[in-house]
Amino acid sequence: MYHTTGLTRESVENLCAAIHHQVGDGRRPWPPVLGLFTSLVVTLTYLRRNRVQAELAETFGVSQST
């Protein structure tokens, strides 16, 4: 995971916990098909590797708009 996101799994889990704590009121602004953890991994991969959205969508089995 470090090579794609730049963070260890533990760091990503800590970020997930912080995001979940911030949202806190039951709203889920991340795509439900991916969940919070995978949404965060996709975002970090996009930012670190500058991969195109269509490629990331194919890798994670979702549509580009997701």
TORKEBA-964685 format. One record per residue: x, y, z of N, C-alpha, C, O, CB in turn; residue number from 0; residue in three letters. Coordinates in steps of 0.2 Angstrom, whole numbers, padded with zeros to 4 digits. Glycine has a CB too. Example, Ala and Ser with C-alpha at 12.3 -4.5 7.8 and 13.67 -1.06 7.14 Angstrom:
<kolba n_x="0066" n_y="-0028" n_z="0039" ca_x="0062" ca_y="-0022" ca_z="0039" c_x="0066" c_y="-0016" c_z="0039" o_x="0071" o_y="-0017" o_z="0042" cb_x="0057" cb_y="-0022" cb_z="0045" num="0" residuo="ALA"/>
<kolba n_x="0064" n_y="-0011" n_z="0035" ca_x="0068" ca_y="-0005" ca_z="0036" c_x="0064" c_y="0000" c_z="0039" o_x="0067" o_y="0006" o_z="0040" cb_x="0070" cb_y="-0003" cb_z="0029" num="1" residuo="SER"/>
% end
This chain:
<kolba n_x="0004" n_y="-0006" n_z="0000" ca_x="0000" ca_y="0000" ca_z="0000" c_x="0004" c_y="0006" c_z="0000" o_x="0002" o_y="0011" o_z="-0003" cb_x="-0005" cb_y="0000" cb_z="0006" num="0" residuo="MET"/>
<kolba n_x="0010" n_y="0006" n_z="0003" ca_x="0014" ca_y="0012" ca_z="0004" c_x="0016" c_y="0014" c_z="-0003" o_x="0017" o_y="0020" o_z="-0004" cb_x="0021" cb_y="0010" cb_z="0008" num="1" residuo="TYR"/>
<kolba n_x="0018" n_y="0010" n_z="-0008" ca_x="0020" ca_y="0012" ca_z="-0015" c_x="0015" c_y="0015" c_z="-0019" o_x="0016" o_y="0020" o_z="-0023" cb_x="0023" cb_y="0006" cb_z="-0018" num="2" residuo="HIS"/>
<kolba n_x="0008" n_y="0014" n_z="-0017" ca_x="0003" ca_y="0017" ca_z="-0021" c_x="0000" c_y="0024" c_z="-0018" o_x="-0001" o_y="0028" o_z="-0021" cb_x="-0003" cb_y="0012" cb_z="-0022" num="3" residuo="THR"/>
<kolba n_x="0000" n_y="0024" n_z="-0011" ca_x="-0003" ca_y="0029" ca_z="-0008" c_x="0003" c_y="0034" c_z="-0004" o_x="0001" o_y="0040" o_z="-0003" cb_x="-0008" cb_y="0027" cb_z="-0002" num="4" residuo="THR"/>
<kolba n_x="0008" n_y="0031" n_z="-0003" ca_x="0013" ca_y="0035" ca_z="0001" c_x="0013" c_y="0034" c_z="0008" o_x="0016" o_y="0037" o_z="0012" cb_x="0013" cb_y="0042" cb_z="-0001" num="5" residuo="GLY"/>
<kolba n_x="0008" n_y="0031" n_z="0011" ca_x="0006" ca_y="0030" ca_z="0018" c_x="0006" c_y="0022" c_z="0019" o_x="0004" o_y="0018" o_z="0015" cb_x="0000" cb_y="0033" cb_z="0020" num="6" residuo="LEU"/>
<kolba n_x="0007" n_y="0021" n_z="0026" ca_x="0007" ca_y="0014" ca_z="0028" c_x="-0001" c_y="0012" c_z="0029" o_x="-0005" o_y="0017" o_z="0029" cb_x="0011" cb_y="0013" cb_z="0034" num="7" residuo="THR"/>
<kolba n_x="-0003" n_y="0006" n_z="0029" ca_x="-0010" ca_y="0004" ca_z="0031" c_x="-0012" c_y="0007" c_z="0037" o_x="-0018" o_y="0010" o_z="0038" cb_x="-0010" cb_y="-0004" cb_z="0031" num="8" residuo="ARG"/>
<kolba n_x="-0008" n_y="0007" n_z="0042" ca_x="-0010" ca_y="0010" ca_z="0049" c_x="-0011" c_y="0018" c_z="0048" o_x="-0016" o_y="0020" o_z="0051" cb_x="-0004" cb_y="0009" cb_z="0054" num="9" residuo="GLU"/>
<kolba n_x="-0007" n_y="0021" n_z="0044" ca_x="-0008" ca_y="0028" ca_z="0043" c_x="-0015" c_y="0029" c_z="0040" o_x="-0019" o_y="0034" o_z="0041" cb_x="-0003" cb_y="0031" cb_z="0039" num="10" residuo="SER"/>
<kolba n_x="-0017" n_y="0025" n_z="0035" ca_x="-0023" ca_y="0026" ca_z="0031" c_x="-0029" c_y="0025" c_z="0036" o_x="-0034" o_y="0028" o_z="0036" cb_x="-0023" cb_y="0021" cb_z="0025" num="11" residuo="VAL"/>
<kolba n_x="-0028" n_y="0019" n_z="0040" ca_x="-0033" ca_y="0018" ca_z="0045" c_x="-0034" c_y="0024" c_z="0050" o_x="-0040" o_y="0025" o_z="0052" cb_x="-0032" cb_y="0011" cb_z="0049" num="12" residuo="GLU"/>
<kolba n_x="-0029" n_y="0027" n_z="0052" ca_x="-0029" ca_y="0032" ca_z="0056" c_x="-0033" c_y="0038" c_z="0053" o_x="-0037" o_y="0042" o_z="0056" cb_x="-0022" cb_y="0035" cb_z="0059" num="13" residuo="ASN"/>
<kolba n_x="-0031" n_y="0039" n_z="0047" ca_x="-0035" ca_y="0045" ca_z="0043" c_x="-0042" c_y="0043" c_z="0042" o_x="-0046" o_y="0048" o_z="0043" cb_x="-0032" cb_y="0046" cb_z="0036" num="14" residuo="LEU"/>
<kolba n_x="-0044" n_y="0037" n_z="0041" ca_x="-0051" ca_y="0035" ca_z="0041" c_x="-0055" c_y="0036" c_z="0047" o_x="-0060" o_y="0039" o_z="0047" cb_x="-0051" cb_y="0027" cb_z="0039" num="15" residuo="CYS"/>
<kolba n_x="-0051" n_y="0035" n_z="0053" ca_x="-0054" ca_y="0036" ca_z="0059" c_x="-0055" c_y="0043" c_z="0061" o_x="-0061" o_y="0045" o_z="0063" cb_x="-0050" cb_y="0033" cb_z="0065" num="16" residuo="ALA"/>
<kolba n_x="-0051" n_y="0047" n_z="0059" ca_x="-0051" ca_y="0055" ca_z="0059" c_x="-0057" c_y="0057" c_z="0055" o_x="-0061" o_y="0062" o_z="0057" cb_x="-0045" cb_y="0058" cb_z="0058" num="17" residuo="ALA"/>
<kolba n_x="-0057" n_y="0055" n_z="0049" ca_x="-0063" ca_y="0057" ca_z="0044" c_x="-0069" c_y="0055" c_z="0047" o_x="-0074" o_y="0059" o_z="0047" cb_x="-0062" cb_y="0054" cb_z="0037" num="18" residuo="ILE"/>
<kolba n_x="-0070" n_y="0049" n_z="0049" ca_x="-0076" ca_y="0046" ca_z="0052" c_x="-0078" c_y="0050" c_z="0058" o_x="-0084" o_y="0052" o_z="0059" cb_x="-0075" cb_y="0039" cb_z="0054" num="19" residuo="HIS"/>
<kolba n_x="-0073" n_y="0052" n_z="0062" ca_x="-0075" ca_y="0056" ca_z="0068" c_x="-0077" c_y="0063" c_z="0066" o_x="-0082" o_y="0066" o_z="0069" cb_x="-0069" cb_y="0056" cb_z="0073" num="20" residuo="HIS"/>
<kolba n_x="-0074" n_y="0066" n_z="0061" ca_x="-0076" ca_y="0073" ca_z="0059" c_x="-0083" c_y="0073" c_z="0056" o_x="-0087" o_y="0077" o_z="0057" cb_x="-0071" cb_y="0075" cb_z="0054" num="21" residuo="GLN"/>
<kolba n_x="-0085" n_y="0068" n_z="0052" ca_x="-0092" ca_y="0067" ca_z="0049" c_x="-0097" c_y="0066" c_z="0055" o_x="-0102" o_y="0070" o_z="0055" cb_x="-0092" cb_y="0062" cb_z="0044" num="22" residuo="VAL"/>
<kolba n_x="-0096" n_y="0061" n_z="0058" ca_x="-0099" ca_y="0060" ca_z="0065" c_x="-0107" c_y="0060" c_z="0065" o_x="-0110" o_y="0056" o_z="0069" cb_x="-0097" cb_y="0064" cb_z="0069" num="23" residuo="GLY"/>
<kolba n_x="-0110" n_y="0063" n_z="0061" ca_x="-0118" ca_y="0064" ca_z="0061" c_x="-0121" c_y="0059" c_z="0057" o_x="-0127" o_y="0060" o_z="0056" cb_x="-0120" cb_y="0071" cb_z="0060" num="24" residuo="ASP"/>
<kolba n_x="-0118" n_y="0054" n_z="0054" ca_x="-0121" ca_y="0049" ca_z="0050" c_x="-0121" c_y="0050" c_z="0043" o_x="-0123" o_y="0046" o_z="0039" cb_x="-0128" cb_y="0049" cb_z="0052" num="25" residuo="GLY"/>
<kolba n_x="-0119" n_y="0057" n_z="0041" ca_x="-0118" ca_y="0058" ca_z="0034" c_x="-0112" c_y="0054" c_z="0031" o_x="-0107" o_y="0053" o_z="0035" cb_x="-0117" cb_y="0066" cb_z="0032" num="26" residuo="ARG"/>
<kolba n_x="-0113" n_y="0052" n_z="0025" ca_x="-0107" ca_y="0048" ca_z="0022" c_x="-0106" c_y="0052" c_z="0015" o_x="-0109" o_y="0050" o_z="0010" cb_x="-0108" cb_y="0041" cb_z="0021" num="27" residuo="ARG"/>
<kolba n_x="-0101" n_y="0056" n_z="0015" ca_x="-0100" ca_y="0060" ca_z="0008" c_x="-0096" c_y="0056" c_z="0004" o_x="-0095" o_y="0058" o_z="-0002" cb_x="-0096" cb_y="0066" cb_z="0010" num="28" residuo="PRO"/>
<kolba n_x="-0093" n_y="0050" n_z="0006" ca_x="-0089" ca_y="0045" ca_z="0001" c_x="-0094" c_y="0041" c_z="-0002" o_x="-0099" o_y="0039" o_z="0000" cb_x="-0084" cb_y="0042" cb_z="0005" num="29" residuo="TRP"/>
<kolba n_x="-0092" n_y="0038" n_z="-0008" ca_x="-0097" ca_y="0034" ca_z="-0012" c_x="-0098" c_y="0027" c_z="-0008" o_x="-0093" o_y="0024" o_z="-0006" cb_x="-0093" cb_y="0032" cb_z="-0019" num="30" residuo="PRO"/>
<kolba n_x="-0104" n_y="0025" n_z="-0007" ca_x="-0106" ca_y="0020" ca_z="-0003" c_x="-0103" c_y="0013" c_z="-0006" o_x="-0102" o_y="0008" o_z="-0003" cb_x="-0113" cb_y="0019" cb_z="-0002" num="31" residuo="PRO"/>
<kolba n_x="-0102" n_y="0013" n_z="-0013" ca_x="-0100" ca_y="0007" ca_z="-0016" c_x="-0093" c_y="0005" c_z="-0014" o_x="-0091" o_y="0000" o_z="-0014" cb_x="-0101" cb_y="0007" cb_z="-0024" num="32" residuo="VAL"/>
<kolba n_x="-0089" n_y="0011" n_z="-0013" ca_x="-0082" ca_y="0010" ca_z="-0011" c_x="-0081" c_y="0010" c_z="-0003" o_x="-0076" o_y="0006" o_z="-0001" cb_x="-0078" cb_y="0015" cb_z="-0014" num="33" residuo="LEU"/>
<kolba n_x="-0085" n_y="0013" n_z="0000" ca_x="-0083" ca_y="0014" ca_z="0007" c_x="-0078" c_y="0019" c_z="0009" o_x="-0075" o_y="0021" o_z="0004" cb_x="-0081" cb_y="0007" cb_z="0010" num="34" residuo="GLY"/>
<kolba n_x="-0077" n_y="0021" n_z="0015" ca_x="-0072" ca_y="0026" ca_z="0017" c_x="-0065" c_y="0024" c_z="0015" o_x="-0061" o_y="0028" o_z="0012" cb_x="-0073" cb_y="0028" cb_z="0024" num="35" residuo="LEU"/>
<kolba n_x="-0063" n_y="0018" n_z="0018" ca_x="-0056" ca_y="0016" ca_z="0017" c_x="-0054" c_y="0016" c_z="0010" o_x="-0049" o_y="0019" o_z="0008" cb_x="-0055" cb_y="0009" cb_z="0020" num="36" residuo="PHE"/>
<kolba n_x="-0058" n_y="0012" n_z="0005" ca_x="-0056" ca_y="0012" ca_z="-0002" c_x="-0056" c_y="0019" c_z="-0005" o_x="-0052" o_y="0020" o_z="-0009" cb_x="-0061" cb_y="0007" cb_z="-0005" num="37" residuo="THR"/>
<kolba n_x="-0061" n_y="0023" n_z="-0003" ca_x="-0062" ca_y="0030" ca_z="-0006" c_x="-0055" c_y="0034" c_z="-0004" o_x="-0053" o_y="0037" o_z="-0009" cb_x="-0068" cb_y="0033" cb_z="-0003" num="38" residuo="SER"/>
<kolba n_x="-0053" n_y="0033" n_z="0002" ca_x="-0047" ca_y="0036" ca_z="0004" c_x="-0041" c_y="0034" c_z="0000" o_x="-0036" o_y="0038" o_z="-0002" cb_x="-0046" cb_y="0036" cb_z="0011" num="39" residuo="LEU"/>
<kolba n_x="-0040" n_y="0027" n_z="-0001" ca_x="-0035" ca_y="0024" ca_z="-0005" c_x="-0035" c_y="0027" c_z="-0012" o_x="-0030" o_y="0028" o_z="-0015" cb_x="-0035" cb_y="0016" cb_z="-0005" num="40" residuo="VAL"/>
<kolba n_x="-0041" n_y="0027" n_z="-0015" ca_x="-0041" ca_y="0029" ca_z="-0022" c_x="-0039" c_y="0037" c_z="-0022" o_x="-0035" o_y="0038" o_z="-0027" cb_x="-0048" cb_y="0029" cb_z="-0025" num="41" residuo="VAL"/>
<kolba n_x="-0041" n_y="0041" n_z="-0018" ca_x="-0039" ca_y="0048" ca_z="-0018" c_x="-0032" c_y="0049" c_z="-0017" o_x="-0029" o_y="0053" o_z="-0020" cb_x="-0043" cb_y="0051" cb_z="-0012" num="42" residuo="THR"/>
<kolba n_x="-0029" n_y="0045" n_z="-0012" ca_x="-0022" ca_y="0046" ca_z="-0011" c_x="-0018" c_y="0043" c_z="-0017" o_x="-0013" o_y="0046" o_z="-0018" cb_x="-0020" cb_y="0042" cb_z="-0004" num="43" residuo="LEU"/>
<kolba n_x="-0020" n_y="0038" n_z="-0020" ca_x="-0017" ca_y="0035" ca_z="-0026" c_x="-0017" c_y="0040" c_z="-0031" o_x="-0012" o_y="0042" o_z="-0035" cb_x="-0020" cb_y="0029" cb_z="-0028" num="44" residuo="THR"/>
<kolba n_x="-0023" n_y="0043" n_z="-0032" ca_x="-0024" ca_y="0049" ca_z="-0037" c_x="-0019" c_y="0054" c_z="-0036" o_x="-0016" o_y="0057" o_z="-0041" cb_x="-0031" cb_y="0051" cb_z="-0038" num="45" residuo="TYR"/>
<kolba n_x="-0018" n_y="0057" n_z="-0030" ca_x="-0014" ca_y="0062" ca_z="-0029" c_x="-0007" c_y="0061" c_z="-0029" o_x="-0003" o_y="0065" o_z="-0031" cb_x="-0016" cb_y="0065" cb_z="-0022" num="46" residuo="LEU"/>
<kolba n_x="-0005" n_y="0055" n_z="-0027" ca_x="0002" ca_y="0053" ca_z="-0027" c_x="0005" c_y="0051" c_z="-0034" o_x="0010" o_y="0053" o_z="-0036" cb_x="0003" cb_y="0047" cb_z="-0022" num="47" residuo="ARG"/>
<kolba n_x="0001" n_y="0047" n_z="-0037" ca_x="0003" ca_y="0044" ca_z="-0044" c_x="0001" c_y="0048" c_z="-0050" o_x="0003" o_y="0047" o_z="-0055" cb_x="0002" cb_y="0037" cb_z="-0044" num="48" residuo="ARG"/>
<kolba n_x="-0004" n_y="0052" n_z="-0049" ca_x="-0007" ca_y="0056" ca_z="-0055" c_x="-0010" c_y="0051" c_z="-0060" o_x="-0009" o_y="0053" o_z="-0066" cb_x="-0002" cb_y="0061" cb_z="-0058" num="49" residuo="ASN"/>
<kolba n_x="-0013" n_y="0046" n_z="-0058" ca_x="-0016" ca_y="0041" ca_z="-0062" c_x="-0022" c_y="0044" c_z="-0065" o_x="-0026" o_y="0048" o_z="-0061" cb_x="-0017" cb_y="0034" cb_z="-0059" num="50" residuo="ARG"/>
<kolba n_x="-0024" n_y="0043" n_z="-0071" ca_x="-0030" ca_y="0045" ca_z="-0073" c_x="-0036" c_y="0042" c_z="-0070" o_x="-0036" o_y="0036" o_z="-0068" cb_x="-0031" cb_y="0044" cb_z="-0081" num="51" residuo="VAL"/>
<kolba n_x="-0042" n_y="0045" n_z="-0070" ca_x="-0048" ca_y="0043" ca_z="-0066" c_x="-0051" c_y="0036" c_z="-0069" o_x="-0053" o_y="0032" o_z="-0066" cb_x="-0053" cb_y="0048" cb_z="-0066" num="52" residuo="GLN"/>
<kolba n_x="-0050" n_y="0036" n_z="-0076" ca_x="-0053" ca_y="0030" ca_z="-0079" c_x="-0049" c_y="0024" c_z="-0077" o_x="-0051" o_y="0018" o_z="-0076" cb_x="-0053" cb_y="0031" cb_z="-0087" num="53" residuo="ALA"/>
<kolba n_x="-0042" n_y="0025" n_z="-0077" ca_x="-0038" ca_y="0019" ca_z="-0075" c_x="-0039" c_y="0017" c_z="-0067" o_x="-0040" o_y="0011" o_z="-0066" cb_x="-0030" cb_y="0021" cb_z="-0075" num="54" residuo="GLU"/>
<kolba n_x="-0040" n_y="0022" n_z="-0063" ca_x="-0042" ca_y="0020" ca_z="-0056" c_x="-0048" c_y="0017" c_z="-0055" o_x="-0049" o_y="0012" o_z="-0052" cb_x="-0042" cb_y="0027" cb_z="-0052" num="55" residuo="LEU"/>
<kolba n_x="-0053" n_y="0019" n_z="-0059" ca_x="-0060" ca_y="0016" ca_z="-0059" c_x="-0060" c_y="0009" c_z="-0061" o_x="-0063" o_y="0004" o_z="-0058" cb_x="-0065" cb_y="0020" cb_z="-0064" num="56" residuo="ALA"/>
<kolba n_x="-0056" n_y="0007" n_z="-0066" ca_x="-0055" ca_y="0001" ca_z="-0069" c_x="-0051" c_y="-0004" c_z="-0063" o_x="-0053" o_y="-0009" o_z="-0062" cb_x="-0051" cb_y="0000" cb_z="-0075" num="57" residuo="GLU"/>
<kolba n_x="-0046" n_y="-0001" n_z="-0060" ca_x="-0043" ca_y="-0005" ca_z="-0055" c_x="-0047" c_y="-0006" c_z="-0049" o_x="-0046" o_y="-0012" o_z="-0046" cb_x="-0037" cb_y="0000" cb_z="-0053" num="58" residuo="THR"/>
<kolba n_x="-0051" n_y="-0002" n_z="-0047" ca_x="-0056" ca_y="-0003" ca_z="-0041" c_x="-0063" c_y="-0005" c_z="-0043" o_x="-0067" o_y="-0006" o_z="-0039" cb_x="-0056" cb_y="0003" cb_z="-0037" num="59" residuo="PHE"/>
<kolba n_x="-0064" n_y="-0007" n_z="-0049" ca_x="-0070" ca_y="-0010" ca_z="-0052" c_x="-0076" c_y="-0005" c_z="-0051" o_x="-0082" o_y="-0008" o_z="-0049" cb_x="-0071" cb_y="-0016" cb_z="-0048" num="60" residuo="GLY"/>
<kolba n_x="-0076" n_y="0001" n_z="-0052" ca_x="-0081" ca_y="0006" ca_z="-0052" c_x="-0081" c_y="0010" c_z="-0058" o_x="-0077" o_y="0010" o_z="-0062" cb_x="-0081" cb_y="0010" cb_z="-0045" num="61" residuo="VAL"/>
<kolba n_x="-0086" n_y="0014" n_z="-0059" ca_x="-0087" ca_y="0019" ca_z="-0065" c_x="-0082" c_y="0025" c_z="-0063" o_x="-0080" o_y="0026" o_z="-0057" cb_x="-0094" cb_y="0021" cb_z="-0066" num="62" residuo="SER"/>
<kolba n_x="-0080" n_y="0028" n_z="-0068" ca_x="-0076" ca_y="0034" ca_z="-0068" c_x="-0079" c_y="0039" c_z="-0063" o_x="-0076" o_y="0043" o_z="-0060" cb_x="-0074" cb_y="0037" cb_z="-0075" num="63" residuo="GLN"/>
<kolba n_x="-0086" n_y="0040" n_z="-0064" ca_x="-0089" ca_y="0045" ca_z="-0060" c_x="-0089" c_y="0044" c_z="-0053" o_x="-0090" o_y="0049" o_z="-0049" cb_x="-0096" cb_y="0046" cb_z="-0063" num="64" residuo="SER"/>
<kolba n_x="-0089" n_y="0038" n_z="-0051" ca_x="-0089" ca_y="0036" ca_z="-0044" c_x="-0082" c_y="0039" c_z="-0041" o_x="-0081" o_y="0038" o_z="-0035" cb_x="-0089" cb_y="0029" cb_z="-0043" num="65" residuo="THR"/>
% end
